[in-house]
C-alpha cells in the first residue's frame, strides 16, 4: 500500500471555499474536515496580550458545521475524497448521520468518508448532551447506521441508547456502496470496535512509532477475529509537528498557544516522556479541556510551568527533512495516510504565513523517503 498525504480544510470562519480547488488534486489521498463546536485553545489566552492571531480573528471558536461544509466541498470538487475528522455520535443521532452521509456521498459521487468518534468533553458537556457511556453509545450508533444502510426495507432496533420501529431509509447508496466509515480511536475498547467496523482508522494520539504500531496491531487483531481483512483498514494519522529551522523553532516553542498544546496531552503520557504535567498528575488531556472555564490565572500559571523541552518531546520538530524522517518511522510502523499538521502556525501570524510551504516541503521529503517522489 502506498503512502499518500491527506490535506486539511478549515471549517471555521472565514471560510475559504476557493481553496478547495488547490486541494482537489491526485497528490492527496483525501481532504479532512474537522467538526467542532469549540477549539482546544483557552479563551483566556486568545487575546492580543498572548498572540497576534487574536487580532486576525476575534475568537478561535468560529466553527461551522463540518457535515454542511463537507456537502459544499462535495459540490465544488471532482476528484479528491472528503472525510469528516471526526463527527461524534453524541451531538448527532445516528439516523441523521446515516441520512446525511448518504446525501453528501451522492453529491460527491461516491467520494465521501464518514469519520466518526465517541466525542470530546468540550463539544458535548457545555451544551447539555448526555456524555455517559460514550464508547457504548458510539458502538450502538454504528450498529444503527449500518442497519439502515444495509437493511432491505423497514428496520427495527432495540438498544440501550437507540430504538427504531419500522424505520425506513430507502435512499440507496451511491453506486450501490455506502460511504466508508473511518474511526478515531486510541483506547482498547475503541480500537477493538474499529477492527470490527471501520474502513479506516485515526488514533487520537500516537506519541511514538512503537505506540502507533501497537494500536494498529490491536485494530488488525480485532478485524481478524471478526473475519475481516485486517489490511483493508486504512491506517491514517494527524501528525502534529513543529516545522522550522533552529532560530524559528526557538521562537515557536515559547509561544503561548504552542505551549498550550500540552493541554491535549495527559499527565500519564507526559510522565512517560519524563516530564511532570503543568496541570497536575490527574490531567486527562483533551478530555479535560473546556476552553471557556480555564481561567486566565490558571493558564498563566500553566504557561510558566511548561518546559519547551516537554513540547519538543511530544512531537516531531525541526526542518522539513528532519520532520519527514521522523514521520517515516511512523510509516515503517504501518501509517499510510499522514496529515502533517504544523502546530508552529499557532506561534503567530509570521510563522503561520510560512506554515503551508513548510508542510508541503515535508510532504515532498516524506514521499521521497518512501520512494514515491
C-alpha positions, 0 to 999 in steps of 0.5 A: 500500500502506498503512502499518500498525504491527506490535506486539511480544510478549515471549517471555521470562519472565514471560510475559504471555499476557493481553496478547495480547488488547490486541494482537489488534486491526485497528490492527496489521498483525501481532504479532512474536515474537522467538526467542532463546536469549540477549539482546544485553545483557552479563551483566556489566552486568545487575546492580543496580550498572548498572540497576534492571531487574536487580532486576525480573528476575534475568537478561535471558536468560529466553527461551522458545521463540518457535515454542511461544509463537507456537502459544499466541498462535495459540490465544488470538487471532482476528484479528491475524497472528503472525510469528516475528522471526526463527527461524534455520535453524541451531538448527532443521532445516528439516523441523521448521520446515516441520512446525511452521509448518504446525501453528501456521498451522492453529491460527491459521487461516491467520494465521501468518508464518514469519520466518526468518534465517541466525542470530546468533553468540550463539544458535548458537556457545555451544551447539555448532551448526555456524555455517559457511556460514550464508547457504548453509545458510539458502538450502538450508533454504528450498529444503527447506521449500518442497519439502515444502510444495509437493511432491505426495507423497514428496520427495527432496533432495540438498544440501550441508547437507540430504538427504531420501529419500522424505520425506513431509509430507502435512499440507496447508496451511491453506486450501490456502496455506502460511504466508508466509515473511518474511526478515531480511536486510541483506547482498547475498547475503541480500537477493538470496535474499529477492527470490527467496523471501520474502513479506516482508522485515526488514533487520537494520539500516537506519541511514538512509532512503537505506540502507533504500531501497537494500536494498529496491531490491536485494530488488525487483531480485532478485524481478524477475529471478526473475519475481516481483512485486517489490511483493508483498514486504512491506517491514517494519522494527524501528525502534529509537528513543529516545522522550522529551522533552529532560530524559528523553532526557538521562537515557536516553542515559547509561544503561548498557544504552542505551549498550550498544546500540552493541554491535549496531552495527559499527565500519564503520557507526559510522565512517560516522556519524563516530564511532570504535567503543568496541570497536575498528575490527574490531567486527562488531556483533551478530555479535560479541556473546556476552553471557556472555564480555564481561567486566565490565572490558571493558564498563566500559571500553566504557561510558566510551568511548561518546559519547551523541552516537554513540547519538543518531546511530544512531537516531531520538530525541526526542518522539513527533512528532519520532520519527514524522517521522523514521520517515516518511522511512523510509516515503517510502523504501518501509517499510510495516510499522514496529515502533517499538521504544523502546530508552529502556525499557532506561534503567530501570524509570521510563522503561520504565513510560512506554515503551508510551504513548510508542510508541503516541503515535508510532504515532498521529503516524506514521499521521497523517503518512501520512494514515491517522489 
